[in-house]
């Protein structure tokens, strides 16, 4: 056992900070760098597409009214804001559509908690693409390690939204790395972020869920900036008595902190979304689509639908009768009905009040019975389908398995990027953004790229 495990967590925060602080670009294999670029591509696309969402507009109006140094771009807008304000608005925008990436080690949305803070800080400091990418990977890996230490109780039992809470640590570590903070400052940044971290799963289906990502970015950025100015904190925020671990989870597994993840990097288990809804409904959509496509199932032929899932999904995405587009993103029953109906769940306009309350879809939705079980992945779904002629069909799908083809994943993400960004910024700007992100590490200054993300 390592020293962390032997000492029941003593020194955990410092060890994680040291590991993140020491990371260099040369330490990161090219394959992992490719995944990092894909995360950057995807988060920016989601931020630009989410820029016109009502919640983003509300936050932007408030931040503009508060004023300050116009140092950082706002996705999809002409306004510029202080770095912390931009991190808040861009983080919320990037999570507004619930179309951004996921990592089950947290478990939550890793990139939107970190990148809005990191990119805003990079604009303020004139950082290079290589420095930003290295800092991003450092923060990403640290936040996954913190998530592993506190899982599953932090998210599954107590109901904290890990994107908001664990994400605050990731954002702080990334920003501390970019600012090249010394060891004491780096640990202080984690403490400052950790004492601010908050976010409730009970807010899913409301504007507060996207706000969580913005607040994680804000807390992380402010933690690093304040630490650089000499603001102090404990150096054991995760493991101390009444610290983040003991107050935020019934589970505390310090021995997991320095485990080697699959493929050597948590980033290599990143999961990208191709349906614009909560990730826990993706398996139900995919399984339903498979039945439709393989067997020619149409809604009029369906008698009963039984979906078997992990019991944790009941607390995440089981809004039984959604009335709004936002609620529709968290409805297993509706998601299954959409998949069986052949509705394009990757299209943003699908998640609307009109679609959620369409009579034919509602009729099919009400035929869905959810069977919650224990001991299976929360990304897994099995559908048993009874047709009106007595035929029974069955299929399974697990959305928790990361891609094994990095190049194909990149092509799919660039297609997704174009679908989200082209309608907002136009095809020329879209193509230039893709080109710059492909060569992200060679950018001498990310300000030019960020200027392309704004109107």
For each residue, the residues with C-beta under 8 A, 3 or more apart:
1: 5 6 255
2: 5 6 255 258
3: 6 7 10 11 15
4: 7 9 10 11 12 15 254 255 257 258
5: 1 2 8 254 255
6: 1 2 3
7: 3 4 10 11
8: 5 239 254
9: 4 12 238 239 245 252 254
10: 3 4 7 236 239
11: 3 4 7 14 15 236 239
12: 4 9 15 16 149 236 238 239 254 257
13: 16 17 187 190 191 235 236 237 238 239
14: 11 17 18 183 187 235 236
15: 3 4 11 12 18 19 257 258
16: 12 13 19 20 142 145 146 173 190 238 257
17: 13 14 20 21 142 173 176 183 186 187 190
18: 14 15 21 22 183
19: 15 16 22 23 141 142 258
20: 16 17 23 138 139 141 142 173 176 177 186
21: 17 18 138 176 177 181 183 186
22: 18 19
23: 19 20 27 28 134 137 138 141 177
24: 27 28 134
25: 28 130 133 134 441
26:
27: 23 24
28: 23 24 25 32 33 36 133 134 137 265
29: 32 33 264 265
30: 33 34
31: 34 35 268 406
32: 28 29 35 36 137 263 264 265 267 268
33: 28 29 30 36 37 133 137 441
34: 30 31 37 38 406 410
35: 31 32 38 39 265 267 268 270 406
36: 28 32 33 39 40 133 136 137 140 267
37: 33 34 40 41 133 437 438 440
38: 34 35 41 42 270 272 406 409 410 413
39: 35 36 42 43 101 110 111 115 136 140 267 270
40: 36 37 43 44 111 115 133 136 437 440
41: 37 38 44 45 413 414 417 434 437
42: 38 39 45 46 100 101 111 272 413 416 417
43: 39 40 46 47 94 100 101 111 112 115 116
44: 40 41 47 48 75 94 115 417 421 433 437 453
45: 41 42 48 49 413 416 417 420 421
46: 42 43 49 50 93 94 95 96 97 99 100 112 420
47: 43 44 50 51 75 76 90 93 94 112 116 453
48: 44 45 51 75 76 93 420 421 424 425 453
49: 45 46 76 97 99 348 420 421 424
50: 46 47 53 56 75 76 92 93 94 95 96 97 99 210
51: 47 48 56 74 75 76 77 93 424
52: 56 57 76 424
53: 50 56 57 93 96 97 210
54: 57 58 207
55: 58 59 92 96 207 210 211
56: 50 51 52 53 59 60 89 92 93 96 210
57: 52 53 54 60 61
58: 54 55 61 62 207
59: 55 56 62 63 88 89 92 211 214
60: 56 57 63 64 74 77 79 89
61: 57 58 64 65
62: 58 59 65 66
63: 59 60 66 81 85 86 88 89
64: 60 61 67 79 81
65: 61 62
66: 62 63 85
67: 64
68: 81 82 85
69: 82
70: 79 80 81 82
71: 80 81 82 83 86 120 123 124
72: 80 81 82 83 85 86 87 119 120 123 124 450
73: 80 86 123 450 451 453 454
74: 51 60 77 79 80 81 86 89 90 93 454
75: 44 47 48 50 51 89 90 93 94 453 454
76: 47 48 49 50 51 52 93 424 425 453 454 455
77: 51 60 74 454 455
78: 454 455
79: 60 64 70 74
80: 70 71 72 73 74 86 454
81: 63 64 68 70 71 72 74 85 86 89
82: 68 69 70 71 72 85 86
83: 71 72 86 87 120 121 123 124 221 225
84: 87 88 120 218 221 222 225
85: 63 66 68 72 81 82 88 89
86: 63 71 72 73 74 80 81 82 83 89 90 116 120 123
87: 72 83 84 90 91 116 117 120 121 171 214 217 218 220 221
88: 59 63 84 85 91 92 116 214 215 217 218
89: 56 59 60 63 74 75 81 85 86 92 93 116 214
90: 47 74 75 86 87 93 94 116 119 120 214 217
91: 87 88 94 95 112 113 116 117 210 213 214 215 216 217 218
92: 50 55 56 59 88 89 95 96 210 211 213 214
93: 46 47 48 50 51 53 56 74 75 76 89 90 96 210 214
94: 43 44 46 47 50 75 90 91 100 111 112 115 116 213
95: 46 50 91 92 98 100 109 112 163 209 210 212 213 214
96: 46 50 53 55 56 92 93 210
97: 46 49 50 53 100 276 348 351
98: 95 209 210 273 276 277 278 329
99: 46 49 50 273 276 348 420
100: 42 43 46 94 95 97 109 111 112 213 273
101: 39 42 43 109 110 111 112 270 271 272 273
102: 107 108 109 110 270 271 272 273 279
103: 106 107 108 109 110 140 144 147 266 267 269 270 271
104: 107 269 271 379 400
105: 144 145 147 148 151 261 266 269
106: 103 109 110 143 144 147 155 162 163 166 167
107: 102 103 104 147 151 155 162
108: 102 103 113 147 155 161 162 163 164 166 167
109: 95 100 101 102 103 106 112 113 163 167 213
110: 39 101 102 103 106 113 114 140 143 144 163 167 170 270
111: 39 40 42 43 94 100 101 114 115 140 270
112: 43 46 47 91 94 95 100 101 109 115 116 163 167 213 217
113: 91 108 109 110 117 143 163 164 166 167 168 170 171 213 216 217 220
114: 110 111 117 118 136 139 140 143 167 170 171 174 217 220
115: 39 40 43 44 94 111 112 118 119 136 217
116: 43 47 86 87 88 89 90 91 94 112 119 120 213 214 217
117: 87 91 113 114 120 121 171 174 175 216 217 218 220 221
118: 114 115 121 122 132 135 136 139 171 174 175 178
119: 72 90 115 116 122 123 132 446 450
120: 71 72 83 84 86 87 90 116 117 123 124 217 221
121: 83 87 117 118 124 125 127 175 178 179 221 224 225
122: 118 119 125 126 127 131 132 178 446 447 450
123: 71 72 73 83 86 119 120 126 446 447 450
124: 71 72 83 120 121
125: 121 122 178 179
126: 122 123 445 447
127: 121 122 131 132 178 445 446
128: 131 132 443 444 445 446
129: 132 133 439 440 441 442 443 444 446 449
130: 25 133 134 441 442 443
131: 122 127 128 134 135 178
132: 118 119 122 127 128 129 135 136 178 440 446
133: 25 28 33 36 37 40 129 130 136 137 440 441
134: 23 24 25 28 130 131 137 138 177
135: 118 131 132 138 139 174 175 177 178
136: 36 39 40 114 115 118 132 133 139 140 174
137: 23 28 32 33 36 133 134 140 141 265 267
138: 20 21 23 134 135 141 142 173 174 177
139: 20 114 118 135 136 142 143 170 171 172 173 174 175 177 220
140: 36 39 103 110 111 114 136 137 143 144 170 174 266 267
141: 19 20 23 137 138 144 145 265 266 267
142: 16 17 19 20 138 139 145 146 169 170 173
143: 106 110 113 114 139 140 146 147 166 167 169 170 171 173
144: 103 105 106 110 140 141 147 148 170 261 266
145: 16 105 141 142 148 149 256 257 258 266
146: 16 142 143 149 150 166 169 170 238 257
147: 103 105 106 107 108 143 144 150 151 154 162 166
148: 105 144 145 151 253 256 257 259
149: 12 145 146 238 245 252 253 254 256 257
150: 146 147 153 154 166 244 245 248 249 251 252 253
151: 105 107 147 148 154 155 156 249 251 253
152: 155 156 157 251 312
153: 150 156 157 158 249 250 251
154: 147 150 151 157 158 160 162 165 166 248 249 251
155: 106 107 108 151 152 158 159 160 161 162 201
156: 151 152 153 312 315
157: 152 153 154 249 250 251
158: 153 154 155 248 249 250
159: 155 200 201 202 315
160: 154 155 164 165 199 200 201 248 249
161: 108 155 164 165 199 200 201 203 204 209 212
162: 106 107 108 147 154 155 165 166 167 199
163: 95 106 108 109 110 112 113 166 167 199 212 213 216
164: 108 113 160 161 167 168 197 198 199 212 213 215 216
165: 154 160 161 162 168 197 198 199 216 248
166: 106 108 113 143 146 147 150 154 162 163 169 170 197
167: 106 108 109 110 112 113 114 143 162 163 164 170 171 197 212 213 216 217 220
168: 113 164 165 171 172 193 194 196 197 215 216 219 220 223
169: 142 143 146 166 172 173 190 193 194 197 220
170: 110 113 114 139 140 142 143 144 146 166 167 173 174 216 220
171: 87 113 114 117 118 139 143 167 168 174 175 193 216 217 219 220 221 223
172: 139 168 169 175 176 189 190 192 193 194 219 220 221 223 224
173: 16 17 20 138 139 142 143 169 170 176 177 186 189 190 220
174: 114 117 118 135 136 138 139 140 170 171 177 178 220
175: 117 118 121 135 139 171 172 178 179 189 220 221 223 224 225
176: 17 20 21 172 173 179 181 185 186 189 190 223 224 227
177: 20 21 23 134 135 138 139 173 174 180 181 186
178: 118 121 122 125 127 131 132 135 174 175 224
179: 121 125 175 176 224 225 228
180: 177
181: 21 176 177 185 186 189 224 227 228
182: 185 186
183: 14 17 18 21 186 187
184: 187 188 235
185: 176 181 182 188 189 227 228
186: 17 20 21 173 176 177 181 182 183 189 190 227
187: 13 14 17 183 184 190 191 233 235
188: 184 185 191 192 223 227 231 232 233 235
189: 172 173 175 176 181 185 186 192 193 220 223 224 226 227 233
190: 13 16 17 169 172 173 176 186 187 193 194 223 233 237 238
191: 13 187 188 194 195 223 233 234 235 237
192: 172 188 189 195 196 219 222 223 226 227 231 233
193: 168 169 171 172 189 190 196 197 219 220 222 223 224
194: 168 169 172 190 191 197 223 233 237 238 243 244
195: 191 192 233 237
196: 168 192 193 215 219 222 223
197: 164 165 166 167 168 169 193 194 216 219 244
198: 164 165 215
199: 160 161 162 163 164 165 203 212 215 216
200: 159 160 161 203 208
201: 155 159 160 161 204 315 316
202: 159
203: 161 199 200 206 208 209 212
204: 161 201 209 278 316 317 330
205: 209 319 322 324 326 327 329 330
206: 203 209 326
207: 54 55 58 210 211 326
208: 200 203 211 212
209: 95 98 161 203 204 205 206 212
210: 50 53 55 56 91 92 93 95 96 98 207 213 214
211: 55 59 92 207 208 214 215
212: 95 161 163 164 167 199 203 208 209 215 216
213: 91 92 94 95 100 109 112 113 116 163 164 167 210 216 217
214: 59 87 88 89 90 91 92 93 95 116 210 211 217 218
215: 88 91 164 168 196 198 199 211 212 218 219
216: 91 113 117 163 164 165 167 168 170 171 197 199 212 213 219 220
217: 87 88 90 91 112 113 114 115 116 117 120 167 171 213 214 220 221
218: 84 87 88 91 117 214 215 221 222
219: 168 171 172 192 193 196 197 215 216 222 223
220: 87 113 114 117 139 167 168 169 170 171 172 173 174 175 189 193 216 217 223 224
221: 83 84 87 117 120 121 171 172 175 217 218 224 225
222: 84 192 193 196 218 219 225 226
223: 168 171 172 175 176 188 189 190 191 192 193 194 196 219 220 226 227
224: 121 172 175 176 178 179 181 189 193 220 221 227 228
225: 83 84 121 175 179 221 222 228 229
226: 189 192 222 223 229 231
227: 176 181 185 186 188 189 192 223 224 230 231 233
228: 179 181 185 224 225
229: 225 226
230: 227
231: 188 192 226 227
232: 188
233: 187 188 189 190 191 192 194 195 227 237
234: 191 237 240 243
235: 13 14 184 187 188 191
236: 10 11 12 13 14 239 240 243
237: 13 190 191 194 195 233 234 240 243 244
238: 9 12 13 16 146 149 190 194 243 244 245
239: 8 9 10 11 12 13 236 243 245 252 254
240: 234 236 237 243 246
241: 246
242: 246 247
243: 194 234 236 237 238 239 240 246 247
244: 150 194 197 237 238 247 248
245: 9 149 150 238 239 248 249 252
246: 240 241 242 243 249 252
247: 242 243 244
248: 150 154 158 160 165 244 245
249: 150 151 153 154 157 158 160 245 246 252
250: 153 157 158
251: 150 151 152 153 154 157
252: 9 149 150 239 245 246 249
253: 148 149 150 151 256
254: 4 5 8 9 12 149 239 257
255: 1 2 4 5 259
256: 145 148 149 253 259
257: 4 12 15 16 145 146 148 149 254
258: 2 4 15 19 145
259: 148 255 256
260: 264
261: 105 144 264 265 266 268 269
262: 268 269
263: 32 268 269
264: 29 32 260 261 268
265: 28 29 32 35 137 141 261 268
266: 103 105 140 141 144 145 261 269 270
267: 32 35 36 39 103 137 140 141 270
268: 31 32 35 261 262 263 264 265 402
269: 103 104 105 261 262 263 266 402
270: 35 38 39 101 102 103 110 111 266 267 402
271: 101 102 103 104 279 399 400 402
272: 38 42 101 102 403 409 412 413 416
273: 98 99 100 101 102 276 279 282
274: 282 346 412 416
275: 281 282 285 335 345 346
276: 97 98 99 273 329 345 346 347 348 350 351
277: 98 281 282 285 317 328 329 330 335 345 351
278: 98 204 281 316 317 329 330
279: 102 271 273 282 379 399
280: 283 309 313 316 317 332 378 379
281: 275 277 278 284 285 317 329 330 331 332 335
282: 273 274 275 277 279 285 286 379 399
283: 280 286 287 309 379 380 381 397 398 399 400
284: 281 287 288 307 309 332 335 336 339 381 383 397
285: 275 277 281 282 288 289 335 336 338 339 345
286: 282 283 289 290 339 381 397 399
287: 283 284 290 291 307 336 339 381 382 383 395 396 397
288: 284 285 291 292 335 336 337 338 339 340 383
289: 285 286 292 293 339 340 342
290: 286 287 293 294 395 397
291: 287 288 294 295 297 340 383 385 393 395
292: 288 289 295 296 297 298 339 340 341 342
293: 289 290
294: 290 291 395
295: 291 292 393
296: 292
297: 291 292 301 302 340 385 387 393
298: 292 301 302
299: 302 337 340 341 360 363 364
300: 388
301: 297 298 387 388 389
302: 297 298 299 305 340 364 367 385 386 387 388
303: 367 386 387 388
304: 367 369 385 386
305: 302 336 340 364 367 368 369 383 384 385 386
306: 368 369 371 383 384 385 386
307: 284 287 332 336 368 369 370 371 381 382 383
308: 371 372 373 376 381 382 383 384
309: 280 283 284 313 332 370 371 372 373 376 378 380 381 382
310: 313 372 373 374 375 376 377 378 380
311: 314 372 373 374
312: 152 156 315 316 378
313: 280 309 310 316 317 318 332 370 372 378
314: 311 318 370 372
315: 156 159 201 312 318
316: 201 204 278 280 312 313 330 378
317: 204 277 278 280 281 313 329 330 331 332 335
318: 313 314 315 330 331 332 333 370
319: 205 322 327 328 330 331
320: 331 333
321: 331 362 365
322: 205 319 327 328 330 331 334 356
323: 327 353 356 357
324: 205 327 328 353 356
325: 328 329 351 352 353 355 356
326: 205 206 207 329 330 351
327: 205 319 322 323 324 330 331 356
328: 277 319 322 324 325 331 334 350 351 352 355 356
329: 98 205 276 277 278 281 317 325 326 351
330: 204 205 277 278 281 316 317 318 319 322 326 327
331: 281 317 318 319 320 321 322 327 328 334 335 356 365
332: 280 281 284 307 309 313 317 318 335 336 368 370
333: 318 320 336 337 365 366 368 370
334: 322 328 331 337 338 356 361 365
335: 275 277 281 284 285 288 317 331 332 338 339 345
336: 284 285 287 288 305 307 332 333 339 340 365 368 383
337: 288 299 333 334 340 341 361 364 365 367 368
338: 285 288 334 335 341 343 345 350 361
339: 284 285 286 287 288 289 292 335 336 342 343 345
340: 288 289 291 292 297 299 302 305 336 337 364
341: 292 299 337 338 360 361 364
342: 289 292 339
343: 338 339 350 355 361
344: 347 350
345: 275 276 277 285 335 338 339 350
346: 274 275 276 350 416 419
347: 276 344 350
348: 49 97 99 276 351 420
349: 352 355
350: 276 328 338 343 344 345 346 347 355
351: 97 276 277 325 326 328 329 348 355 356
352: 325 328 349 355 356
353: 323 324 325 356 357
354: 357 358
355: 325 328 343 349 350 351 352 358 361
356: 322 323 324 325 327 328 331 334 351 352 353 361
357: 323 353 354 362
358: 354 355 361 362
359: 362 363
360: 299 341 363 364
361: 334 337 338 341 343 355 356 358 364 365
362: 321 357 358 359 365 366
363: 299 359 360 366 367
364: 299 302 305 337 340 341 360 361 367 368
365: 321 331 333 334 336 337 361 362 368
366: 333 362 363
367: 302 303 304 305 337 363 364
368: 305 306 307 332 333 336 337 364 365
369: 304 305 306 307
370: 307 309 313 314 318 332 333
371: 306 307 308 309
372: 308 309 310 311 313 314
373: 308 309 310 311 376
374: 310 311
375: 310
376: 308 309 310 373 380
377: 310 380 398 400
378: 280 309 310 312 313 316 400
379: 104 279 280 282 283 398 399 400
380: 283 309 310 376 377 396 397 398 399 400
381: 283 284 286 287 307 308 309 396 397 398
382: 287 307 308 309 394 395 396
383: 284 287 288 291 305 306 307 308 336 393 394 395 396
384: 305 306 308 392 393 394
385: 291 297 302 304 305 306 392 393 394
386: 302 303 304 305 306 390 391 392
387: 297 301 302 303 390 391 392 393
388: 300 301 302 303
389: 301
390: 386 387
391: 386 387
392: 384 385 386 387
393: 291 295 297 383 384 385 387
394: 382 383 384 385
395: 287 290 291 294 382 383
396: 287 380 381 382 383
397: 283 284 286 287 290 380 381
398: 283 377 379 380 381 401
399: 271 279 282 283 286 379 380
400: 104 271 283 377 378 379 380
401: 398
402: 268 269 270 271
403: 272 406 408 409
404:
405: 408 409
406: 31 34 35 38 403 409 410
407: 410 411
408: 403 405 411 412
409: 38 272 403 405 406 412 413
410: 34 38 406 407 413 414
411: 407 408 414 415
412: 272 274 408 409 415 416
413: 38 41 42 45 272 409 410 416 417
414: 41 410 411 417 418 434
415: 411 412 418 419
416: 42 45 272 274 346 412 413 419 420
417: 41 42 44 45 413 414 420 421 430 433 434
418: 414 415 421 422 427 430 434
419: 346 415 416 422 423
420: 45 46 48 49 99 348 416 417 423 424
421: 44 45 48 49 417 418 424 425 429 430 433
422: 418 419 425 426 427 430
423: 419 420
424: 48 49 51 52 76 420 421
425: 48 76 421 422 429 430 433 452 453 455
426: 422 429 430
427: 418 422 430 431
428: 431 432
429: 421 425 426 432 433 452
430: 417 418 421 422 425 426 427 433 434
431: 427 428 434 435
432: 428 429 435 436 452
433: 44 417 421 425 429 430 436 437 449 452 453
434: 41 414 417 418 430 431 437 438
435: 431 432 438 439
436: 432 433 439 440 443 448 449 452
437: 37 40 41 44 433 434 440 449
438: 37 434 435
439: 129 435 436 442 443
440: 37 40 129 132 133 436 437 443 449
441: 25 33 129 130 133
442: 129 130 439
443: 128 129 130 436 439 440 446 448 449
444: 128 129
445: 126 127 128 448
446: 119 122 123 127 128 129 132 443 449 450
447: 122 123 126 450 451
448: 436 443 445 451 452
449: 129 433 436 437 440 443 446 452 453
450: 72 73 119 122 123 446 447 453 454
451: 73 447 448 454
452: 425 429 432 433 436 448 449
453: 44 47 48 73 75 76 425 433 449 450
454: 73 74 75 76 77 78 80 450 451
455: 76 77 78 425
